[in-house]
Amino acid sequence: MIKIKSCAIFGGTFDPIHLGHLRVIDKLLDSKEFELIIIVPTGIPALRKAEATPEDRFAMAKLAVGNRKVLVSEIEV
């Protein structure tokens, strides 16, 4: 088990993930407040229908974050 003091979880439909999402992620990283940042693409969006499948949105998120020090979780996929 990994012990961490602070974690940020950023969830969303990410259909598609865009510069606004990446700016939020970069601000979280720049803040140095969190030891771990987890990005969670929603499996079944509650507020709107996603065009892309959960698997595709997970893959898009992984590609979009590039080499940023974040974890893209497939927990809802």
Secondary structure, DSSP 8 states (H G I E B T S, - for coil): ----S-EEEEEE--TT--HHHHHHHHHHHHHT--SEEEEEE-SS-SSS--SS-HHHHHHHHHHHHTTSS-EE--TT-
